[in-house]
Amino acid sequence: MLDTVKRTSVYQPEQLGLRFPEIPEFKSFEEQRLYLKKRLVAACRAFAQQGFDYGFAGHLTVRDPERPHLYWTNPMAVHFNQVRMSNLILVDHEGRVVEGDYAVNRAGFVLHAAVHEAHPEIVAMCHAHTEYGTAFSTLGQPLLPISQDAAAFFEDHVVIGDEAGQVAVEVKAGHRVANAFAGVKAAIHQNHGLLTASRHSIESAAFWFIALERCCKQQLLIAASGQTPRLVPEDKARYSREHVGSDYIGWLHFQPIYDDLVATQPDMFT
C-alpha cells in the first residue's frame, strides 16, 4: 500500500514524495511580506502577458501581513510589464502612500480600499480594463454555467449596477462596490469591467481574474454564433465549483504562471 497524505483538495497527490506546489509557512512578517510582494509583481506581469494593460488603468492589491490596514499595490502610470519590487507602493485606506515613491491610482484607491476596509477577510483584489470583460459587462447579466470553467463562478459572482459606466473616483462608489463583495470572489461592474477578490492570496485573485476574462470571451463567442448553449445543470455546476472554483485552486493554477515568470523575467525582483 502506498503512503498517503491528508488532502484539502482532490488535486493534491495521495502518494507521498511527489513534487507538487505547497503553500509556504513563514517564520516572520518580513519573510511573508517578501513573498507577497514577489507574487504581487508576478501577478502584474501575468496581466501584461494577457494583454490586460490599458494606459494607466488597472490595479492589484494585497494586504500587508503585519499591518492589515495597509495594502501593497502597483504604482500609478507604470505599465504592468514594468512593475517590479522596487516600485511597489504601500497605501492606507485613506489613499495616503505610506511607503514608496509613486502616486496611487485614484480609482484603485476608491474601489480597493473600500473593499479591503469593509471585508477584513479579503486579502487581495484585482481589476483591469479588459477587452472581453468590459464588453460583457455592458449586458448587465451574470455568466452562465456553459462549461466547467464557467461553473467555477456559478453562484460565486455578482453583477453590480450601481454607478454603471461612471468612473469610480468618488468614495461613495467604492462603498457600493464593497457591499457587493459579501461572500463572492468576483463581480461584473456594469459598463465598467471585472473585479476579483480573494480571502486566500494574491495568486488566487489574479488567476480568477484571468479565468473570468476568458469565460466572458467564451460566452460572447457563443452569443455571436446565434446558437443556444446547453448549460451545465445546477447541481453539476455546484459540484464543479466546489472542486475547481476554490481559492486554493486559484492559488494552485497560478503556480506554473509564477514559475514561468521567474524563469523568463528575473528583472521582476529588482
C-alpha positions in Angstrom: 0.0 0.0 0.0 1.2 3.5 -0.9 1.8 6.0 1.8 -0.8 8.8 1.6 -1.1 12.3 2.9 -4.1 14.3 4.2 -5.5 16.4 1.4 -7.7 19.5 1.3 -8.3 19.1 -2.5 -8.7 16.2 -4.8 -5.9 17.7 -6.9 -3.3 17.1 -4.2 -1.5 13.8 -4.8 -2.3 11.0 -2.5 1.1 9.5 -2.9 4.0 10.7 -0.8 7.2 12.0 -2.3 5.9 13.6 -5.5 6.8 17.1 -6.5 3.7 19.4 -6.0 3.2 23.0 -5.0 2.9 23.6 -1.3 1.5 26.7 0.5 4.5 28.0 2.4 4.7 28.7 6.1 6.5 31.8 7.3 8.8 32.4 10.3 8.4 36.2 10.3 6.3 39.1 8.9 9.4 40.1 6.9 9.6 36.7 5.2 5.8 36.7 4.4 5.9 40.3 3.2 8.7 39.5 0.7 6.7 36.5 -0.5 3.6 38.6 -1.0 5.4 41.4 -2.8 7.0 38.9 -5.2 3.6 37.4 -6.0 2.0 40.8 -6.5 4.7 41.8 -9.0 4.3 38.4 -10.8 0.5 39.0 -10.9 1.1 42.3 -12.6 3.5 40.7 -15.1 0.9 38.0 -15.8 -1.7 40.7 -16.6 0.8 42.2 -19.0 1.2 38.8 -20.7 -2.6 38.5 -21.0 -2.8 42.0 -22.7 -4.8 43.5 -19.8 -3.0 46.8 -19.9 -4.9 49.9 -20.9 -2.9 53.1 -20.3 -2.8 53.6 -16.5 -6.0 51.7 -15.8 -5.8 48.6 -13.7 -4.8 47.9 -10.1 -3.9 44.9 -8.0 -3.7 44.9 -4.2 -2.6 42.6 -1.3 -2.7 43.3 2.4 0.4 43.8 4.4 0.7 40.8 6.8 1.9 42.8 9.8 -0.2 45.9 9.2 -3.5 44.6 7.7 -4.9 48.2 7.5 -2.3 48.8 4.8 -2.1 47.3 1.3 0.6 46.9 -1.4 -0.3 47.9 -4.9 1.1 48.7 -8.3 2.3 52.3 -8.9 0.2 54.8 -10.9 1.0 55.2 -14.6 3.5 52.3 -14.7 2.9 49.6 -17.3 2.1 46.2 -15.8 5.2 44.9 -17.6 7.4 47.4 -15.8 6.1 46.7 -12.3 8.9 45.4 -10.0 9.7 45.0 -6.4 11.3 48.4 -6.1 8.4 50.5 -7.4 5.5 48.9 -5.4 3.8 51.3 -3.0 2.2 50.7 0.4 -1.1 52.6 0.8 -3.6 53.1 3.6 -7.4 53.2 3.4 -7.4 56.9 3.0 -5.3 56.7 -0.1 -2.1 58.0 1.5 1.1 56.5 0.3 3.0 55.2 3.4 5.9 53.7 1.5 7.2 54.2 -2.0 7.9 56.9 -4.5 4.9 56.7 -6.8 1.4 58.0 -6.6 -1.6 55.8 -6.1 -4.3 55.3 -8.8 -7.4 57.3 -7.5 -9.9 54.8 -8.9 -7.8 51.9 -7.5 -7.8 53.5 -4.1 -11.6 54.2 -4.1 -12.5 50.7 -5.1 -9.9 48.5 -3.4 -9.6 50.5 -0.2 -13.4 50.3 0.3 -13.4 46.5 -0.3 -10.4 45.9 2.0 -11.9 48.1 4.7 -15.4 46.6 4.6 -14.2 43.0 4.4 -11.2 42.3 6.7 -11.1 38.7 5.4 -10.3 39.8 1.8 -6.6 39.8 1.4 -6.2 40.6 -2.3 -8.1 42.2 -5.2 -7.7 42.7 -8.9 -9.2 45.0 -11.5 -8.2 45.9 -15.1 -10.0 47.3 -18.1 -10.0 44.2 -20.3 -11.5 43.8 -23.8 -14.0 41.0 -23.2 -14.8 41.7 -19.6 -15.7 45.3 -20.4 -17.8 44.2 -23.4 -19.6 41.5 -21.4 -20.2 44.0 -18.6 -22.4 46.1 -20.8 -25.0 43.3 -20.9 -25.7 43.7 -17.1 -26.0 39.9 -16.7 -24.2 37.1 -14.9 -22.1 34.4 -16.5 -24.0 31.3 -17.5 -22.7 27.9 -16.5 -21.7 27.0 -20.1 -18.6 24.9 -19.1 -16.6 23.5 -16.2 -14.5 26.7 -16.3 -17.6 29.0 -16.1 -19.1 26.7 -13.4 -16.2 27.9 -11.2 -18.1 31.2 -10.9 -21.6 29.7 -10.6 -23.4 31.4 -7.7 -20.0 32.9 -6.8 -20.1 36.3 -8.6 -22.4 39.3 -8.7 -23.4 41.9 -11.2 -23.1 45.5 -9.9 -25.4 48.0 -11.5 -24.6 51.0 -9.2 -22.5 53.7 -10.8 -22.7 51.9 -14.1 -20.2 53.4 -16.5 -19.3 56.3 -14.2 -15.6 56.4 -13.4 -15.1 55.4 -9.8 -13.3 58.4 -8.3 -15.9 59.2 -5.5 -15.6 57.4 -2.2 -19.3 56.5 -2.2 -18.8 54.5 -5.4 -16.2 52.3 -3.6 -18.6 51.7 -0.8 -21.3 50.4 -3.2 -18.8 48.0 -4.8 -17.6 46.9 -1.4 -21.2 46.0 -0.3 -21.5 43.6 -3.3 -18.4 41.6 -2.3 -20.0 39.8 0.6 -19.2 36.1 0.2 -18.3 36.1 -3.5 -15.0 36.1 -5.4 -15.9 38.1 -8.4 -18.0 40.9 -9.7 -19.1 42.2 -13.1 -19.4 46.0 -12.8 -21.9 47.1 -15.4 -20.4 49.2 -18.2 -17.0 49.1 -16.4 -15.5 45.6 -16.2 -14.4 42.8 -13.9 -13.2 42.7 -10.3 -12.0 39.7 -8.3 -11.2 39.3 -4.6 -9.6 36.6 -2.6 -9.7 35.6 1.0 -6.7 33.4 0.4 -3.9 35.0 -1.7 -3.0 37.5 -4.5 -2.3 34.5 -6.7 -5.9 33.3 -6.4 -7.3 36.8 -7.0 -5.1 37.1 -10.1 -5.9 33.7 -11.6 -9.6 34.1 -11.1 -9.5 37.4 -12.9 -7.7 35.8 -15.8 -10.3 33.0 -15.8 -13.2 35.4 -15.6 -12.0 37.3 -18.6 -11.6 34.1 -20.5 -15.2 33.0 -19.6 -16.6 36.3 -20.7 -14.9 35.9 -24.0 -16.3 32.4 -24.4 -19.8 33.5 -23.6 -19.6 36.4 -26.1 -18.4 33.9 -28.8 -21.3 31.6 -28.1 -23.8 34.6 -28.3 -22.2 35.6 -31.6 -22.8 32.2 -33.0 -26.6 32.7 -32.7 -26.9 29.2 -31.1 -28.4 28.5 -27.7 -25.9 26.7 -25.5 -26.7 23.7 -23.4 -25.9 24.7 -19.8 -24.3 22.7 -17.1 -27.2 21.6 -14.8 -27.2 23.5 -11.5 -26.3 20.5 -9.3 -23.3 19.7 -11.5 -22.3 23.3 -11.7 -22.2 23.5 -7.9 -20.2 20.3 -7.8 -17.7 21.7 -10.3 -17.5 25.0 -8.4 -16.7 23.1 -5.2 -13.8 21.2 -6.8 -12.4 23.7 -9.4 -13.6 27.1 -8.1 -12.0 27.5 -4.7 -9.4 30.0 -3.6 -6.9 27.1 -3.2 -7.5 26.0 -6.8 -6.9 29.6 -7.9 -3.7 29.7 -6.0 -2.6 26.3 -7.5 -3.4 27.4 -11.1 -1.2 30.5 -10.6 1.9 28.4 -9.6 3.0 27.4 -13.1 2.4 31.0 -14.2 4.7 32.3 -11.4 7.4 29.7 -12.2 7.5 30.7 -15.8 7.7 34.4 -15.0 10.6 33.8 -12.6 12.4 31.8 -15.3 11.8 34.4 -18.0 11.6 37.8 -16.3 14.2 37.9 -13.5 14.1 41.7 -13.5 10.8 41.5 -11.6 12.6 41.3 -8.3 14.9 44.3 -8.8 
